[in-house]
Amino acid sequence: MSEAFNKELETRLIRYCKIDSQSDASVASSPSTEIQLDMQRLLVDELKEIGAQDVTLTAYGAVLATLPSTAGNKAPTLGLLAHVDTAPQFNASGVKPVVHRSYNGGDITFADAPELTLSPENSPYLSGKQNHDIITASGTTLLGADDKSGVAVIMTAARHLLANPEIKHGKIRLAFTPDEEIGRGVHPDLPKDLAADFAYTFDGGKVGEIEYESFSADGAKVTIEGVSIHPGTAKDTMVNALHLASKIIMTLPHVSMTPDTTSGRDGFIMVTDMTGNAATAELTFILRDFELDGLAAKGALLQSVCDTVQLSEPRAQIGCAIKPQYRNMRYWLEKDMTPVELAHKAAKEIGLTPVSNPIRGGTDGSRLTELGVPCPNIFTGMQELHGPLEWISVQDMNIATEMCLKLVQLAGKNS
Ligand SMILES: [Zn+2]
């Protein structure tokens, strides 16, 4: 394993993780939060400094740049993407990255949360990382390696390629996107602005993982109008919308169809939000399945539960609206597996065993693939995402960087 990039990856990751760039699903604008632009302005400066061309911060908050072709052939244009936002689910302000140099295989403790331990018991992938330099947060925040490790890997590879023009590759387009964690990373203008023939997100976990299957996803809003009246005179008149909302939740299957009771290739229905009062209530659901017929069946099930509860209380008004969110990228990639095969080849050439498991979630690549830019997802090494135990090995990021460099060279030959 080449040590060449370790120091650069470590300092980049620490610099990026210290910047709070959390996204916010409750805000409709793009980007959803102004603070994401703090990351973006830094990346604009850094890209200009390393000599990237066409460096742009778009109106929707993405940073784009070009690495010109050095191959002198008609190689396809390759896109490399990472997202700059961090997950809204956990505290992301005041991140203090800590380097656990040459990890000894034991427990890792956290200065700001003495009750917290990271160990091979609660994070089994750690057991293979002895002597690696492990980066964590300090206990009260997430780290943000998801996906600042992807940013660090792509920036390090880009810096290396621009400094070494004798490395032959086709035209490369870089994109650093906001709002991935809230499912809005791919703005409708991004495919045209990126102008790549195919692309890779660096937003995956274990070394060797190359993902080209994601969930297909729908969202549902259930609205309930009850009958509101003063509780003192409510007998035989009040219809409490909150009672009906909880009835809908409790009628849906709990044992076989929630995220906490499913794994592998099984889909689920999850209630993510419940608001309201006696007069009106609203439920938000996410529906997930790897296959479209399975997804449609989950939508039909939710609809039929709403219909049943409606029938039980005709004085209420219950509506159920289901909207598509993203689709399994396999539907498009299996028609042309070139980007996946190229990634497998690159992994093998740097001595890895490629592994492709379905992602129980989506990436920017799901939407981008659907919009015509095939986009598998590549590992960076990140682990235990969206919480205080989040960690990454510098040496894993180094392998991801080697992978990135191998990919661009193989794609450059592919004319
Ligand atoms: Zn991510």
Residues whose N, C-alpha, C, O or C-beta is under 5 A from the ligand:
A	BS01	ZN	D146 D147 D203
